[in-house]
Amino acid sequence: MSCFDYKMTRRSLLAASSATLLGMQVRDLLAYAGTSHEAKAEHVILFWNGGGMTHLDTWDPKPGRPTQGELEPIATSAPGIQISEIFPELAKQMHHCSLIRSIAGTNGDHGRATYQLQTSYNQSSNVRHPGIGSVVAHERNQMGDLPAYISISGRAANASYLGQRCEAYFVAEPGSRDPYLAFPEGIAQTRGNRRLEVLARYNDKFTAKATDTKLGSNQTAIEDAVKLMRSPALEAFDLDKVPTSELNSYGDTTFGRGCILAKRLVQQGVRFVQVNRGGFDTHTGNFPAMRAHGEVMDPALASLVRDLAESGMLKKTLIIMLSEFGRTPNINMNAGRDHWASVFSCFLAGGGLKGGTVIGSSDKDGYNPEDRPVQVPDIHATICHALGIDPKKEVMTPLQRPMKLVDNGTPVMELFA
């Protein structure tokens, strides 16, 4: 069931031109010719690296060039593909992974760039767009009792006009217990259930007389919380029973635990998991900062890809790592790199994508796309395509304004097997 029930209105029907077939404009059908495929992805794990992660010191090294910096490239399990030395374990899994090295960004401001990378839209003064996780939760049916969309170690973009059911469930710290999903100390199960029944009666009586739509959203949140509180699937959040060997493999860090939790959640049917991590705004001391990031990220990412591949889950779980922009190819006087939106990279794995693949390239010093520029909305369209979602689909907002799920993006078809 969709997160919000949108129906075709006369306005949206009349908006279609006469040159349509099966509800799509002919030019769109032609653009999609040859792209039909059976969706393989059922889940997404998005790693959001806040601050603007340098592309040159991660996925797009420039050995021997003046912009290289202090880090060396290393060979990977994918022939011909090199990545930064900060990812030695992940390099062994690159045959499962793909890179886009030619993202052509337009926003060098943290706020505007974050908004576009997470929603596909540029910021607007009169509408707030939903994040990609909410889009997935809206378009793909919930599996099991756990929320369809969960954000770990940071807040995600909100659902906006897609409604309360598409909001992300927030986990402040992986492994921590949510105090709101249990009765307070001293309140027994029977007593707590009676209180919930009384609350439900009062809410039903009040909402029957009120018209504010926010009341419906509040009731949805309560119902979802009670359902989750009573579900055995809630054990997926408990990391106390994770074997020591697994913690050591991923790294007993907040990020490592976040990766373990993300794996457990998709195994329980969660559609979209977002793992948040900051600290990438490296205007000063870029190289020691990236080495420190690598020490935390490398074992966790490598273990996640390996474990999902060995269990068969990688085929239906799309992993993607994004940041709002890259960093300047030139190194500033503080041994740092500044904001750079003209070109940057992203990392992908699984979900029906071809492993050992690189899409596009930046120029020899990493300043601009050299070939196959990829627009930000194209990344969102690619995620949708992997999941069998039509990125051009329109939903009607409560103000009767039709909005596309993705802002005019086209899937990067070269990624798909």
N, C-alpha and C positions, 0 to 999 in steps of 0.2 A: 504494500500500500504506500502511496506517495506520502511525503511529509505534510503536504497541504493539498487539498483537493482543488486543482485548477481545471476548469472546463473550457472548451472552445466556445468563444462568444461570437456574436454576429460581427463585432468589430474586427476580431482577429481573422474570421473567415473572409470578410470582405477585403482585408488587407492583402490577401493573396492575389497575384495578378492572374490573367487568363492563361498565361504560359506556364501552367503547372501540370504535374503528373503525380498522382498519389499523394497530393498535399505538399509536394516539394517543387520549387522552381526548377525549370529545365536546366538552367545554368549550374545549379547546385548538383543536380543529378549527374551532369556531364563531368563536373569536377571530381565527383566520387566514383566515376567509372573505374572499375578494376580494383577498388579498394574494399570490396565486400569480403568479410572474413568472419569466422566463428570466434566470438569473444572468448579469450582464454583466462583473462584476469577476473577474479572475484573479490580481491582485496587490494588495498593500497597501503603502503607504509611510506609516509612522507617525512623526511628529515629536513627540518627547517633550521638553517644556520644563520641566525640573525647577526647583522652587522655588515654583511658584504664580504663573502669569502673570496680570497684571491684565487683567480683561475690559474695564474702562472705557477703557483707553488702547490697546486693540487693536481688538477686534471689536464692541464695544457702547458707542460714545461717547455722552455725554450733553451735547450742546451747550447752553450757557446755563444749566445747572443748577449748584448749588453744588458738586456732586461731580465736575464736568468735569475740573478740573485744568488743566495748562498746555498740553495738546495739543489741536489742533483736528481736527474730522472733515473728511474730504474725500469728494467724490463719486467714484463708481466707474463702470465700464462696465456695471454692472447698475443699471438705473433704480430710484431710490428707496433704494438701499443705500449707506450711508456707513460708512467705516472710519477708523481713525486716520491722521493725517498721516504717521506713520512708515512707511507702506506705499504710497508713490506709484506704484511700478511694479506691485505686486500689484493695486492698484486698477484697472489697465488690463486685468486678467485676471479680474475678479470675475464676469463673465458665464459663466465656466466653474465658478464656485465657489459654495459654500453655507455658511451659518452656522447654528449652533444657539445661541440667546442665552438659553436658559431651563433650563440644567442645574441641577437641584436637588441639590446635594451635601449630605453629612451629616458629613464628616470634615474638621476644620480642622487636624489634625496631619499633618505631612509624611509620616511613615511609613505611617500608616493610610490616608491619602488616596491615596498612590502605589499602595499595594497594591490598593485597590479600583479605581482608574482603570485599572490594568493587568491586573486579573484579573476584574473585575466583582463579586467577592465581598468582603465585609468580612473582616478578619483573624479567624482562629480559632486557638485554642490547640492543636487536635488534628488539623488538616489544613492543608497548604499547597497552594494552588490554582495551576494553570498560568497563565501570561500569555496574552494574546490571540494573540500571535504563535505560541506553541506550539499553541494550539487550531487555528489556520489550517494550520500544518504537519501536524498530525495528520489533519485532515479533507480536505485537498486533496493530490493526488498530487504528488510531487516532479517538477519539469520539468528535465531535463538533469543535469549533474554537480554544479552548485553546490548548496550547502545550501539547503533550503527556507526557512530563517529565518536572517537575518543582522542583527546589531546593530552599529551604527557609533558610535564615540566615547563608549562607555559600555555598561555591562552592562544586560541586559534581565531581566525576570522569568524564573525558571527554569521548566522543563517539568513538574516534580513528577511526579505519577503518570502522565503521558502518555509518559514514557520518554525515553531518551537521544537517540533520533532526532529528537525535537522540541525539543531545546535549541538556543539561538541560537549561531551561529558568530560569534565576537567579533572585530571589527576595531577595534583601539585608535585608529588614526588613519587617515583615508582616504588612500589612496595608498601607505601603508607596506607593506612586504613582510612576510609572516608567516614568521619564521625556522623555524617548525616544519613548513613545507610544502616544505622543500628539504633535501637532504642537507648535512651540515656541510662546511665548506670542506676540500678535500683528499680527500673521499670521492667517487669517481667513480660514475656511474650504475650500472654493472654491480656494483660492490662494494656499493653501497647496497641494490640489489635483493636481493642474496644475504643481506644482514643482515636484511632484512624477511622473507625466506623462513624463516630460522632462527627469528626471533621468532615467526612464525606457528606453526611446529611446536611450539615450547615452550609457547605459549599454548594450543594445541589439547590438548596432552598434560596440561597442568595443569587446564584447565577441565573436562576429561572426568571428573576425580576430585572436583572441588569443586562446591558447591551454592550458593554466594553469588551472588545475582543481580547484584551490583555488577560481577562479572567479565564478565558479558554486556554491560553498559553500556560497560565499558572496551574490550572487543573491538569494539563498534559504533563507538566514537570512533576507534579505530585504523583500521578499515576505511574509514570516511568520509574520514579525513585522507589516506590513501594514494590513494584514488580521486580526491580533489580535487587532490593534488599532481601527478598524472599527466594531468590534464585540460587541454585547450587553453582551456577556458572560464575558467581561472584568470587569463587576461589581462584579464578585466573589472576586476580589482582594480588594475591598473597604470594610473595616471593620468599617467604621464610623457609619453604620446603625445597627451594631450588638447590640442587646438589652443589657442593663446594667446587667440584671440577668445572661445572658450567659457569659459575661466577668467575672463576679464575680465567676461563677461556675468553669470556666477554670483557672482563675487567670489572672489579667490584667498585664501580664508580656510578654516579648518577646516570651518566650516558649509557654505560654498559647495562645497568639494570633497566633502563628505558628500552634498550634493544631487546632484552629478554622479555620484558612485559609486552612489547609490540608483537613479538613472535607468539606468545601465549594467547594474546587477544585475537590475532587473525586465525589461530588454530581453533578458537572458540566461535568464529564466525563474524567477528567485527569487520565491517566493510572498510573503514578508513581509520587509520591510526596516524596521528601526527606527533612526532618526537621533536621537541624544541630545544635548541642550544644556542647560546649567544657567545659573544667575545671575539667576533671576527672583524671588528672595526679597527684594523691594525694600522693606524696612522703612525704609530711608533713601535719599534721593536718587532717588526713583522716576522722575522725568521725564528727567533726563539719562541714567539707565540704560536707559530704554525707547527713547530716541533712538539710543543706541549699539546696542541690539539691532536696531532697525529698519535701521540702516545695513548690518548683516551679513545679516539675514534677508530683507529685502525683495527685493534683486536675485536672490538664489538661489531663493526660492520662486516669484517671477514667472517666472524663466527656466525652472524645472522645469515649471510648469503650461503655459507656452507651448510648450516643446519637445515635451512629451508630447501636447499637443493637435494640434500640426502633424504629428506622426508617426502619429497615430491611436491611440497607446498610452493616452491619457488615458481613453478609453472603457472600457478594461479594467483600469485602475489606480486604485484608491481611495487618495486622499491624505487624511490626517487629522492634525490637530495638536491635542494634548491637553496639559494641565497638571493638577496635582493639585487645584487650586482657584483661585478668583479672589483679588482683593485688596479691601480695605475701600473702600467708596465715599468715606468721609471720609478726609481727608489728615491724617496725624499731625504732631506738632511737629517731626519730622525730615524733613519734605517727602517722606515715604514713605507707603506703603499696607501694611496688615497683612493677616494671613490672613483670607479670607472664603469660606466654603463654601456659603452659602445660595443663591447663584446665580452662575454663571459661563458661559463660552462655549467653543465649539470651532469650528474651521475645517475644511471638507471640500471635496474636488473630485474629479471623475471617477468612475469605477467604476459608471456607470449612474445616478448621481445627477443631479437637475436643477440646472443652473447658475443663478446669479442668484436663489437661494432663501434666505429667512430663516425659520427655524422658531422660534416662541415669541418672547417678549420679557421683559425685566426691567421692573420698575417705573420710574417717571420718574427716580429717582436711582440705580438699579442695586443695590438692596438685596435684592430678592426676585423670584422669577418673577412676572410679571404674568399671562401666559397660557401655555398649553401647556407645563407643566413636564415636563422630560425627566429621567428617572432615569439614574444612571450605568450600570446594566446595560442600559438601552435602547440606549446607544451601541454596546455590544458586540453586542447582538442585531442592530443595523443593519449592522455590519460583516459579521456572519455572513450576513445576508440578502442583502447585495450579492454575496457569494461563493457563494450557493446552499447554505449550511450551515444546518442546523436548530439554532438556539440551544438548543432544549429537549432535544436528544438527550442521552441518558445514556451515560456510559462507566463501566466497573467498575474501581475501583482495585485494586491488588494485595491489599488487605485485604478485597476483596469488598464494597466500599461504592459504591453507585451515585451518580454525581455528574453534574449537568447541565453542559453546556459553558458556559452563561451562567446567572447567578443570577437567574432569573425576569424577564429583560428582554423587552421587546416592541419590534420594529423601528419606527423612526420612518418610517412609510410615506409621509408627505408629501414626503420627500426624493426619492422615486423617480419617474422619468419614466413 
